Amino acid sequence: MKIRKRDILAPLFIFLIFFVGFVVGGISLIIYGYNHDNDVELIFGLVLACLGLFQISQKYKISYIFIVIPVLLVIVGLLGTSIFILFYLPFFYKESLNLDLGALILKDWFVRLVIIIIDVLLLINIFTYTRKQLSKNKEQEKDQY
């Protein structure tokens, strides 16, 4: 069996993209958000780092931990916002309540970036799925003849 360059470089390239792009970028956002008391960048860095670690360690069962962390953050954030709205806002309806909505809702750039990341991950998964299906179809055609 001959080892081709593509068999070695393709996983290395994907690993470097996810590791450098997502994990290192996410960790740097976590550090920056922690140092500047910016919660949005801290959470966004945590989500990015978890997505990168999930993509890198997909072969192992521990990878599900990295996808559970962002899901729990979203659930806790939605529950916290709903609890805040239900129990805090009704008592101040007569006063002009100046809320920092940046803490309650996600900003436009954050939502757009998350959507772009999800689209890229879906594209990569679609391409790998179609490649597997094409190779499977070729093998079935060879077996028929």
C-alpha positions in Angstrom: 0.0 0.0 0.0 1.5 3.3 -1.1 1.1 6.4 1.1 0.2 9.5 -0.8 1.0 13.0 0.2 -2.7 13.9 0.2 -3.4 11.2 2.8 -1.0 12.9 5.2 -1.5 16.5 4.4 -5.3 16.6 4.3 -5.9 15.6 7.9 -2.9 17.8 9.0 -4.4 20.8 7.1 -7.9 20.3 8.6 -6.3 19.9 12.1 -4.3 23.1 11.7 -7.4 25.0 10.5 -9.5 23.9 13.4 -6.7 24.1 16.0 -5.2 27.4 15.0 -8.5 29.0 13.8 -10.9 27.9 16.4 -9.0 26.6 19.5 -6.2 29.2 19.6 -8.6 32.0 18.4 -11.1 31.0 21.0 -8.6 30.8 23.8 -7.2 34.3 22.8 -10.8 35.7 22.9 -11.3 34.1 26.3 -8.1 35.7 27.6 -9.0 39.1 26.0 -12.6 39.0 27.4 -11.4 38.0 30.9 -8.8 40.8 31.0 -11.2 43.5 29.7 -14.3 42.3 31.6 -16.1 41.7 28.3 -18.6 38.9 28.8 -19.6 38.7 25.1 -16.0 38.0 23.9 -15.5 35.6 26.8 -18.5 33.5 25.9 -17.8 33.7 22.2 -14.2 32.5 22.8 -15.5 29.6 24.8 -18.0 28.6 22.1 -15.3 28.9 19.4 -12.7 26.9 21.4 -15.3 24.2 22.1 -16.4 23.9 18.5 -12.7 23.6 17.4 -12.0 20.9 20.1 -15.2 19.1 19.0 -14.1 19.0 15.4 -10.6 17.8 16.3 -11.7 15.1 18.6 -14.7 13.7 16.7 -13.3 10.2 16.6 -13.5 9.9 20.4 -16.4 9.8 22.8 -15.0 12.8 24.8 -15.8 15.1 21.9 -19.5 15.3 23.0 -18.4 17.2 26.1 -17.1 20.0 23.9 -20.5 20.3 22.1 -22.5 20.2 25.3 -20.7 23.2 26.8 -22.0 25.7 24.2 -25.5 24.2 24.3 -25.6 24.6 28.0 -24.4 28.2 27.7 -27.2 29.0 25.3 -29.8 27.3 27.5 -28.5 29.0 30.7 -28.4 32.3 28.8 -32.0 31.9 27.6 -33.3 30.8 31.0 -31.4 33.7 32.7 -32.9 36.2 30.3 -36.4 34.9 30.7 -36.1 34.8 34.5 -34.8 38.4 34.4 -37.7 39.5 32.2 -40.4 37.7 34.2 -39.3 38.7 37.7 -37.4 42.0 37.4 -39.0 44.0 34.7 -42.7 44.0 35.9 -41.8 46.0 39.0 -40.3 48.8 37.0 -42.9 49.3 34.3 -43.7 52.9 35.4 -40.1 54.1 35.5 -37.9 54.5 32.6 -35.7 51.6 32.9 -32.4 52.0 31.0 -31.2 48.4 30.4 -28.0 47.5 28.7 -29.4 45.3 26.0 -25.9 44.2 25.0 -26.1 41.9 28.1 -29.5 40.6 27.2 -29.3 40.0 23.5 -26.5 39.0 21.2 -25.1 41.8 19.0 -25.4 41.7 15.2 -21.7 40.9 14.5 -21.8 38.0 17.0 -24.8 36.4 15.4 -23.5 36.8 11.9 -20.1 35.3 12.8 -21.8 32.3 14.5 -24.0 31.7 11.4 -20.9 31.9 9.2 -19.1 29.4 11.3 -22.0 27.0 11.4 -22.4 27.3 7.6 -18.7 26.5 7.1 -18.9 23.5 9.4 -22.0 22.3 7.5 -20.3 22.7 4.2 -17.3 20.7 5.3 -19.6 17.9 6.6 -21.6 17.9 3.4 -18.4 17.6 1.3 -17.1 14.7 3.3 -20.5 13.0 3.2 -20.7 13.3 -0.6 -17.1 12.2 -1.0 -17.9 9.0 1.0 -21.1 8.4 -1.0 -19.2 8.8 -4.3 -16.5 6.4 -3.2 -19.1 3.9 -2.0 -20.9 4.1 -5.3 -17.7 3.5 -7.2 -16.9 0.5 -5.1 -20.4 -0.9 -5.7 -20.0 -0.4 -9.5 -16.7 -2.3 -9.4 -18.3 -5.1 -7.5 -21.1 -5.5 -10.0 -18.7 -5.9 -12.9 
